[in-house]
Amino acid sequence: MRATSPSILKQFTFLALACAASGSLAATIGDMGSEEKQPILEPEKQAQPVKTASIDTEVFELGAYAGVLNIEDFNSNLTTGFSFTYHFFGSYIAQLNYAVATASKAGFEENSGQNFLADDDYDFRYLSLNAGYKVLEGRSYLGSKRKMESAIYLLGGIETVEFADDSNVGLGLGASYRVVATDWLTINVDIKNHIVNRDFIGDSKLTHNTEFSLGINGLF
């Protein structure tokens, strides 16, 4: 038998090593393809959509309010009243108000030590019919998680005022900041000027009586 030449032996060894390496690479690639896919983790908590209360089908409000009324030539006194509001055409309201405040003695009465009015005549009463127009609309925030629909209305109308044993028709002007707290409850902060002519101890003058009040209303 002829001896195997070194060159043939080297070629055989190289082919054997190449085949072994090829099989190992194929096995590795096969293992990569057979790896199990990891599941995608979904967050347990989903973001909740924020919902704000609003006036949708309700068009009426019935409420009560309290505040401070500054009666010209007299002092500032507590006032309480009731309101009935009707919403129409989206941006308009019609409002009926009735309120009363009991005035304290005027400065000149205290200085003279005399009462120029009977006890019942110190009551300042008004009945007003106002129209309002929404000039601004947006949202108000109470903390970081509570937001409410809100709007600012300009108010104007006529009113009858009874005070100092006199009754006159006057003009009411003001503004109302209104917040929809829930689907059935609104809160309003109003500032008004009751402009009326007053006859008092022989002096007739046009008076400005400013009022600041906070009200709570039920929607229906």
FENBELZI-V394749 format. One record per pair of residues at least 12 apart in sequence whose C-alpha atoms are under 7 Angstrom apart, sorted by the first residue. I is the first residue (numbers start at 1). J is the second residue. Records with the same first field share a line. If there is no record, write none. Layout:
BEGIN
I->J ; J
END
This chain:
BEGIN
52->147 ; 148 ; 149
53->148 ; 149 ; 180 ; 181 ; 182 ; 183
54->149 ; 180 ; 183
55->183
58->219 ; 220
59->86 ; 87 ; 220
60->85 ; 86 ; 87 ; 219 ; 220
61->84 ; 85 ; 86 ; 217 ; 218 ; 219 ; 220
62->83 ; 84 ; 85 ; 217 ; 218 ; 219
63->82 ; 83 ; 84 ; 215 ; 216 ; 217 ; 218
64->81 ; 82 ; 83 ; 215 ; 216 ; 217
65->80 ; 81 ; 82 ; 213 ; 214 ; 215 ; 216
66->79 ; 80 ; 81 ; 213 ; 214 ; 215
67->79 ; 80 ; 212 ; 213 ; 214
68->211 ; 212 ; 213
69->209 ; 210 ; 211 ; 212
70->209 ; 210 ; 211
71->209
72->207 ; 208 ; 209
73->106
74->103 ; 104 ; 105 ; 106 ; 107
75->103 ; 104 ; 106
77->101 ; 102 ; 103
78->101
79->99 ; 100 ; 101
80->99 ; 100 ; 101
81->98 ; 99 ; 100
82->97 ; 98 ; 99
83->95 ; 96 ; 97 ; 98
84->96 ; 97
91->133 ; 134
92->132 ; 133 ; 134
93->131 ; 132 ; 133
94->130 ; 131 ; 132
95->129 ; 130 ; 131
96->128 ; 129 ; 130
97->127 ; 128 ; 129
98->126 ; 127 ; 128
99->125 ; 126 ; 127
100->123 ; 124 ; 125 ; 126
101->123 ; 124 ; 125
102->122 ; 123 ; 124
103->122 ; 123 ; 124
117->164
121->163 ; 164 ; 165
122->163 ; 164
123->163
124->162 ; 163
125->161 ; 162 ; 163
126->159 ; 160 ; 161 ; 162
127->159 ; 160 ; 161
128->157 ; 158 ; 159 ; 160
129->157 ; 158 ; 159
130->155 ; 156 ; 157 ; 158
131->155 ; 156 ; 157
132->153 ; 154 ; 155 ; 156
133->153 ; 154 ; 155
134->151 ; 152 ; 153 ; 154
135->152 ; 153 ; 154
136->151 ; 152
137->150 ; 151 ; 152
138->150 ; 151
148->179 ; 180 ; 181
149->179 ; 180
150->178 ; 179 ; 180
151->177 ; 178 ; 179
152->176 ; 177 ; 178
153->175 ; 176 ; 177
154->174 ; 175 ; 176
155->173 ; 174 ; 175
156->172 ; 173 ; 174
157->171 ; 172 ; 173
158->170 ; 171 ; 172
159->171 ; 172
164->200
166->199
168->196 ; 197
169->196
170->195 ; 196
171->194 ; 195 ; 196
172->192 ; 193 ; 194 ; 195
173->192 ; 193 ; 194
174->191 ; 192 ; 193
175->190 ; 191 ; 192
176->188 ; 189 ; 190 ; 191
177->189 ; 190
184->218 ; 219 ; 220
185->217 ; 218 ; 219
186->216 ; 217 ; 218
187->215 ; 216 ; 217
188->214 ; 215 ; 216
189->213 ; 214 ; 215
190->212 ; 213 ; 214
191->211 ; 212 ; 213
192->210 ; 211 ; 212
193->208 ; 209 ; 210 ; 211
194->208 ; 209 ; 210
195->207 ; 208 ; 209
196->208
END
